[in-house]
Amino acid sequence: MKTKVLILIDWFLPGNKAGGPVKSIYSLVKSLENDIDFFILTMNTDINSDKEYNVTSDKWTKYDGINVFYFSERNFTIKNFLNVVHQLNPDVIYINSFWSYKFSILPLLLSKFLLIKSPIVLSPRGMLESGAMGIKSFKKKLFLFISKTIGLHKNLIFHATSDNEKKSIEYFYPSSKIFQIPNLSYIQSIESFNDKKENHLKLFFLSRVSPVKNLDFAIDVLKEVSNQKYIFIEYDIYGNNEDKEYFKLCKELIKSLPENIKVTYKGTLSFNEISATIQNYHFLFLPTKNENFGHAIVETLFCGRPVIISNCTPWNDVNVFNCGYALPLDKNKFAEKILYACKMNTDEFQKMCINAKNYIQKKINIDQIKNEYKKLFEYVAKSK
């Protein structure tokens, strides 16, 4: 009999604005759907939106073959939440947030008061790492103090997706049981190579437009190289502009760039558009302050494109395998590599593309990761 896992997550498909966690869960469910019975409990709107999806709400339905319960805002109550959980009676509850009231704090409180009896796995999704903790840090530290005082996260099993995330969990919860398993990436890569003209570079940004993703830094880096009048750089931005004030700041910075640096906001991409879009560019340019996995990085490498990223991700060895640059957050260092990439010719670029695909295929052993997830859920289910 299959293990029954209830996944709690604030946003899910058909929404595409919430970034990595949605991709992580979709990839997990599609990769293990023959081994685990997954059920997803979520809301029927996307992040920062009141517009409801065109789906069946407030009852179990199917999305791309996945069992999903989309709560409408009007029907989300503690009583209704408990009814859904009790009727399903899952072997494991898998939480995918640290700060969410509805899908992390509330279920943990209900579990503490024995109103939920299924064992829980908590995946913080990078929210405890230093880069993320630096944003609205006072409120986060206050919540951590209160939650530790009442033992909200006591005796939980945590899921970390990287060494850095494991260390961050150990820092706040040193006695916790932690399973470290990387994310799965469910993407169909396309084999193609772009020509690379010398002194011309096509870059792209694929992530949420928020301070932690550091788009303003990226624009400042491009300004550093703009005095080289013989070069032309295009930088297209894909992602949800969830932080309006931050997005406004970035737009002001873009206005200050000269004509040989063209930066364009392109909106969001649906999952099935990602692979084809990546093929249109030379490098991903994502100097993020923190990334516990980095789906955009993995997707880019799987599509045979090199990356220019910060050293705040699990993929720092792209430097060693000549499929990109992982750099400290120093504008001069980034500007140097951007300029080098711009001057690159087709032969050198295509070697990096081949290296990118070979690198990520060796780094991510899909079958091994799938087995580790099965072991995690089966282990937790036995404690029910």
Secondary structure, DSSP 4 states (H G I P E B T S, - for coil): -PEEEEEE-S--TT--SS-HHHHHHHHHHHHHTTTEEEEEEEESB-TT--PBPSS--SSEEEETTEEEEEE-GGG--HHHHHHHHHHH--SEEEE--SS-IIIIIHHHHHHHTTS--S-EEE--TTTTSHHHHTTTHHHHHHHHHHHHHHTTTTTPEEEESSHHHHHHHHHH-TT-EEEE-PPP-------------TTEEEEEEES--SGGGTHHHHHHHHHHHTT-TT-EEEEEEES----HHHHHHHHHHHHTS-TTEEEEE-----GGGHHHHHTT-SEEEE--S--SS-HHHHHHHHTT--EEEESSSS-GGGTTTTSEEEE-S-HHHHHHHHHHHHH--HHHHHHHHHHHHHHHHHH--HHHHHHHHHHHHHHHHTT-
